[in-house]
Amino acid sequence: MVRVRTMRAADVGDVAAVRVRGWQVAYAGIVPQAHLDAMTVAADAEQRAAAFAGARPRTTQLVADDGGGAVGWAAFGPYRGTDAGRRAGELYALYVRPDLVGTGVGRALLAAVHAATGDYDALLLWVLRDNRRARRFYEAAGYRADGAVQSETYGSVPVPEVRYARPVGPGTTGSEPRDDLRHW
């Protein structure tokens, strides 16, 4: 059983481990292996600590805590792009310790994110195009690809991403597709 709560500075090390191991498992075969192999928990913890200390005021970071520390992490806030049009939020990250993927930790984190996004009309996120498992996860939660694409480059390899959108707010379950999100 996990409890979702607001991230604290003491969680930085656990969050870094979840994030690095999550990348190394989920993105194997998608992101160049040299990039994944170069990732370290110590370096990520240093970056996480700096980012946590200087977090934008409207950014929310949550952890799933199993009683022994953070086993999942999510971060969200205002949409960082310029093309959303309405009051859109963005799920910046959601990672679960790889050995706990499929146990409900990710669903619990995502439910907590949805419950805390009342200021937004929709929640958007970017997912690696070839990360089929993550795409199925978000689709099951009511997200739909909205046609926007971009690429991030790792080394010299472009890795395509697709944007997903989901309406939020009172009365929204997210399980029904929404045609009005296609213009995002």
N, C-alpha and C positions, 0 to 999 in steps of 0.2 A: 504494500500500500504506500502510495506517495502522497505528499501534501505539496500543493503549489503555493509558493509564497514569493514575495518580493526578494530580489537578489540583494545580498549584502557584500561588503568588501571581503569578508572572510570566505566567500564562495568563489573568488576569482580562480584559485588553483583547480578546484573541481570543475568549474566551467571550462577552463582551458583544456583540461584533460578530455572532457566530453566533446568539445569542439574539435580538437586535433584528431582524436580517435574516430570521431564521426566522419570527418573529412576523409581520413585514410581508408575507412571501410566503404562508405557510401560512394565516394568518387573514384575508387580504383577502376581503371579501365576507361574513365571519362576525362579526368584531369591527368596530365602527364605524371607518371610515377615519380620522376625526379623531384617534382614540386611536392608531392605528398611525402616522400622520404625525407625531404629537407625540413618539414614541419616538426617543431618540438614543443612539448608542453611548457617548458620553461620560457621559451621566447613568446609563446602565445600568452602565457600568464602575465608576462611583463607588459605586453600590448593591452591585454584585457584590463589590468590594473590602471594603466594610464587612461584608457577609454572610460572605465567606470568612474574614476575620479573626476573626469571632465565631461561626463555624459550630458548631452543636451537635456534641458529641463523637461521637455515633453517626451523623452524616450523612457519607456518602461522596460525593465528587465525582470523576468520571472525565472525561478528555478523550480524544478520538481525535486523534492527532498525525500529520500527514503528513510530518514532517521539517522543515516550515517553520512549524509552530505548530498550535494547536488548530483543528480543522475540525469538531468535534462535541463535545457536552458532555452529561453525564447526572449527575443527583443523586438519591440515594435514602437512605432511612433508615427509622426507625420510622413506622408509620402515624399520621397526625395526627388522625384522627377518633376517635370514641368507640364506634363501632358495629361494629368488626371482630370482636370476640369472641375470636379466637385470636391467636397471635403473628404479626401481619401487618406486613409492611414496605410502604413506599410508594415508587413511582417518582415523584419530585417533578417532574422535568423531563428531557426528552431532545430535544435540538435538533441539527441538522446544517446546515452551510452550505448554503443553497438550491441552489447549482449542483452539489452532491454528493449530493443526495437521490436515492435509487435506485441508488447505487453500492456499497452494502454497509457504509457507515460507520455508519449507524444500527443495522444488525444486529450489527455488531461491538461497538458500545457496549452494546446490550441483552444480548448474550451475556456480556459482562464483568459487567454488573449481576447477571444470573442466577447467575453463578459465585460471586459475592460475597455472596449473600443466604442463607447457610446457617443464620442464626439465626431465620429466619422460616418459617412454614408456608405462607404465601401472599404474593404481591406484588400490591398494588393500585395503581391509577392513575386519574386523572381526565383525560378527553379531551373537547374540545368536541364536542357532539353532531353538529354539521354539518361537522366535519373528517373527511370520508370517507376521505381518503388515510391519515391517522394511524390511524383505526379499522381499516382493512384491514391496516395494518402490524402493529398489536398483535394482531389476530385471527390473522394468519399465525404469530405467535410463541406462540400458545396462550392468549391472554387471551380472556375472555368477559365480556360485559356482565352485571353481576350484579343489575340492577334499581334500583340506587341512582342518584338524580339530584340535581343542585343547579344553581344559577345563579350566575354572577359578573356584576356590573354594571359596564359600561364606559360612562362618561358617564351617561346615563339608560336605557341599553339593556341589558336582561338577556340574557345569553348562556348557554344551557343546556349543562350538562356531564353526561356519563354516566360511571359508575365501571366499571372493568374489573378482573377478578381473574384470577390465574394461580397454581396451586400451585407451590411450589418445594421443593427438597430432593432427597435422593438418589433416583435412579430416576425422577425426573420429567422428562419431555421437554417437557411443556407442549403437545404437539400434540393430546392427547386432552382432550375436554371433561370437566369434573368436576361432577357433580350436587351434591356436597357444598358447592360454593361459592355456591350460590343463596341461602343464608341470610345472606350477608354484607351 
